[in-house]
Amino acid sequence: MTGSQHQQTTGAAQPPAALTIDALGRKCPIPIIMLAERINEVPLNATVAVLADDPAAFTDVPAWCRLKSHHHAGTYELPQGGWAIHVRRNY
């Protein structure tokens, strides 16, 4: 994936996450701040799911992953609207 491409899976079941951060209803940069504060709570290579419905989070969380050298593992549409943005901890 390059540039503005994002891995988005529609209709697929989300893989399990070690930690879920509920940032629904919160505007960016709050979802990213919540992720940054809590990503070290999971083991290396574990996944954090950030639930967000602010359209900025759809692009900002994957951008944060690139900036911080974590892995954007996928974005899954939520039935109630918004996304579960999966981040795998790399360090």
C-alpha positions as CSV (number, residue, x, y, z in Angstrom):
1,M,0.0,0.0,0.0
2,T,1.3,3.4,-0.8
3,G,0.2,7.0,-0.4
4,S,-3.5,7.4,0.4
5,Q,-4.4,3.7,-0.1
6,H,-5.8,2.0,2.9
7,Q,-6.7,-1.6,3.5
8,Q,-10.4,-1.6,4.1
9,T,-12.4,-4.8,4.6
10,T,-16.1,-4.6,4.1
11,G,-18.4,-7.3,5.4
12,A,-15.5,-9.4,6.7
13,A,-15.3,-10.4,10.3
14,Q,-12.8,-8.4,12.4
15,P,-9.8,-10.4,13.7
16,P,-9.6,-10.4,17.5
17,A,-7.8,-7.4,19.1
18,A,-5.9,-7.5,22.4
19,L,-7.3,-4.1,23.3
20,T,-10.2,-2.1,22.0
21,I,-10.3,1.7,22.3
22,D,-13.7,3.2,22.0
23,A,-13.3,6.7,20.4
24,L,-16.7,6.8,18.8
25,G,-18.1,10.3,18.9
26,R,-14.7,11.8,19.5
27,K,-13.1,14.1,17.0
28,C,-9.5,13.8,15.8
29,P,-6.9,14.0,17.2
30,I,-8.5,12.4,20.3
31,P,-8.6,8.9,18.8
32,I,-4.9,9.1,18.1
33,I,-4.1,10.5,21.5
34,M,-6.0,7.6,23.1
35,L,-4.1,5.1,20.9
36,A,-0.7,6.7,21.7
37,E,-1.5,6.6,25.4
38,R,-2.5,2.9,25.4
39,I,-0.6,1.1,22.7
40,N,2.1,0.0,25.2
41,E,-0.5,-1.9,27.2
42,V,-0.5,-4.7,24.7
43,P,2.4,-7.1,24.0
44,L,4.6,-6.7,20.9
45,N,2.8,-7.8,17.7
46,A,-0.6,-7.6,19.4
47,T,-3.4,-5.6,17.8
48,V,-5.2,-2.6,19.1
49,A,-8.6,-1.8,17.6
50,V,-9.5,1.9,17.6
51,L,-13.3,2.4,17.1
52,A,-13.8,5.8,15.5
53,D,-16.5,7.5,13.4
54,D,-14.7,10.8,12.7
55,P,-13.7,10.7,9.0
56,A,-10.3,12.2,9.8
57,A,-9.5,9.1,11.9
58,F,-9.9,6.9,8.8
59,T,-6.8,8.5,7.3
60,D,-5.0,9.9,10.4
61,V,-4.6,6.6,12.3
62,P,-2.9,4.9,9.4
63,A,-0.7,8.0,8.9
64,W,0.2,7.9,12.6
65,C,1.2,4.2,12.2
66,R,3.6,5.1,9.4
67,L,5.0,8.0,11.4
68,K,5.5,5.9,14.6
69,S,6.5,2.7,12.8
70,H,3.6,0.6,13.9
71,H,1.6,-1.5,11.4
72,H,-1.9,-0.5,10.1
73,A,-3.4,-4.0,10.1
74,G,-6.7,-3.1,8.5
75,T,-9.8,-1.0,8.7
76,Y,-13.2,-2.6,9.2
77,E,-16.6,-0.9,8.7
78,L,-18.7,-1.0,11.8
79,P,-22.5,-1.9,11.4
80,Q,-23.5,1.3,13.4
81,G,-21.2,3.5,11.3
82,G,-17.5,4.3,11.6
83,W,-14.6,1.9,11.6
84,A,-12.5,-0.4,13.7
85,I,-9.0,0.6,12.7
86,H,-6.5,-2.1,13.7
87,V,-3.0,-1.3,14.6
88,R,-0.3,-3.9,15.4
89,R,2.3,-2.8,17.9
90,N,5.8,-3.1,16.4
91,Y,8.0,-2.0,19.4
